[in-house]
Amino acid sequence: MKTLTRPLLLLLLFSFSLNAQKVMQLKEGDTSPNAYLKQVDWIEGHWRGEAFGGIAEEIWSPPLGGSMMFSFKLVDENGISFYELGHIIEKENTILMQLKHFDSALKGWESKEETIDFKLVKIEPGIVYFDGLTMEKIDENHINVYVIVGNEEEGKAKEVLFAYERYKS
């Protein structure tokens, strides 16, 4: 039994380490590569999935005016947990994802001037790596979003998967 347990444990650890590599981060001094919204237009749509014990929903607009706008909400057993509003914009020959958080009463978490910014690390067909957030096209009706949540300085950061399915009303 021990001979089966150890390989199984190693396989699980290896699988976990592969998942942990879904999110990339820019190294100090690195700059974002050239990129355009057309390369991520596959994100457009209405997406739903389970996360944090509730239902997560994202709605992405098609590229227009140099941006793709999105809204996000998390609904749990108590109602709306929080919202996000943001966009991916073309800026200086690359793309940048920016967002702001709001509570259920639309009171902002960040100051009026502050945004949470995710700089582009790498882009490939069907997958975009922002600093701390990765979006991956599985097929026409499924996307995965991997996000680092928590405070890295306190050692409490972890990668969270949002597995979305295209929502059809």
Rosetta blueprint (number, residue, H / E / L):
1 M L
2 K H
3 T H
4 L H
5 T H
6 R H
7 P H
8 L H
9 L H
10 L H
11 L H
12 L H
13 L H
14 F H
15 S H
16 F H
17 S H
18 L H
19 N H
20 A H
21 Q L
22 K L
23 V L
24 M E
25 Q L
26 L L
27 K L
28 E L
29 G L
30 D L
31 T L
32 S L
33 P L
34 N L
35 A L
36 Y L
37 L H
38 K H
39 Q H
40 V H
41 D H
42 W H
43 I H
44 E L
45 G E
46 H E
47 W E
48 R E
49 G E
50 E E
51 A E
52 F L
53 G L
54 G E
55 I E
56 A E
57 E E
58 E E
59 I E
60 W E
61 S L
62 P L
63 P L
64 L E
65 G L
66 G L
67 S E
68 M E
69 M E
70 F E
71 S E
72 F E
73 K E
74 L E
75 V E
76 D E
77 E L
78 N L
79 G E
80 I E
81 S E
82 F E
83 Y E
84 E E
85 L E
86 G E
87 H E
88 I E
89 I E
90 E E
91 K E
92 E L
93 N L
94 T E
95 I E
96 L E
97 M E
98 Q E
99 L E
100 K E
101 H E
102 F E
103 D L
104 S L
105 A L
106 L L
107 K L
108 G E
109 W L
110 E L
111 S L
112 K L
113 E L
114 E L
115 T L
116 I E
117 D E
118 F E
119 K E
120 L E
121 V E
122 K E
123 I E
124 E E
125 P L
126 G L
127 I E
128 V E
129 Y E
130 F E
131 D E
132 G L
133 L E
134 T E
135 M E
136 E E
137 K E
138 I E
139 D E
140 E L
141 N L
142 H E
143 I E
144 N E
145 V E
146 Y E
147 V E
148 I E
149 V E
150 G L
151 N L
152 E L
153 E L
154 E L
155 G L
156 K L
157 A L
158 K E
159 E E
160 V E
161 L E
162 F E
163 A E
164 Y E
165 E E
166 R E
167 Y L
168 K L
169 S L
